[in-house]
Amino acid sequence: MTSPTRRLAMTQWDVFSSRPLEGNSLAVFPDGRGLRDAEMQSIAKEMNLSETTFVLPRDASAEREHGVRVRIFTVHEELPFAGHPTLGTAFALRGQGGAQQITLELNVGKVPVHFEDNAGEPVFGEMTQIDPTFGIQHDREAVARATGLRAQDFDDALPIETVSTGLPFTVTPLKSLAVIQALQIDLQGAARYLEKTGGRFFYFVTRETVDRNARLHARMLFYNGEDPATGSAAGCSAAWMVAHGVAKPDERVLIEQGVEMKRPSRIFVRASQHDNRVVNVRVGGHSVEIMRGELYL
């Protein structure tokens, strides 16, 4: 066996859960300096998780001013922003140091993550996403044709709407828990439709939930299968909920996701309203470290 020329430390986290083997897994490389873009992409593919992050350390003054530079990759592409990688990477950077806030500089800009320490409870982290932009509201029949669903599967009291807090999702309300639990969609048809209408992925939600304390039950199906927790989409949904009366301004509510794939995730969201605009979108939860290792190149 040829001796590796580089050894890259990594940790793995389960995000949006305080229990190991639940939530959404994330690989974090705490020092990605010197890696080419193609190498980062190949490593993310090797990890085969929803996302992998690479921290690019720099001098302390630059990090105080701009935040800690982090890049996010799926198995297929680099993303400007994603929720569970942001939260999980902030937990990894915090370590045992007890910092009250970690600010990341992502491709979409600065995203601060604030930590809450409550005695006897796991540490809670909450990111503040960029203010939402609302895209188009969609015709149910058109979405039904694109996804292979039936028009009667949708909740006709709420709009299908594209929202972005750094990554655009088309929030798609379904009428019942039974419909969302049986969800199967035409991924190719969905991708073609989204390419034309400005969304990156569909985020399916319903107001019927498994946990009576949850406000929404969610699923996100995409090219890598199903995502156990989608923090960026949850931020879009927080804005959407406040805009359409599903949640009150600044009310922290729970979104449950990952239930069907046996990776239950608990995503806590809230958003403010100012001058008839939704602002200050916050998405939070817990993270637990489950693995440490090295990758050889």
ABEGO torsion letter per residue (X at the ends): XBBBABBBBBBBBBBGBABBGBEBBBBBBABABGBBAAAAAAAAAAAGBABBBBBBBBBAAAAAAAEBBBBBBBAABBBABBAAAAAAAAAAAAEAAGBABBBBBBAAEBBBBBBBBBBGBBBBBBBBBBBBBBBBBBBAAAAAAAAGBBAAABBAABBBBBBBAGBBBBBBBBABAAAAAABBBBAAAAAAAAAAAGBABBBBBBABBABAABABBBBBBBAAEBBABBAAAAAAAAAAAAAAGABBBGBBBBBBBGAAAGBBBBBBBBBBBBGGBBBGBBBBEBBBBABBBBBBX
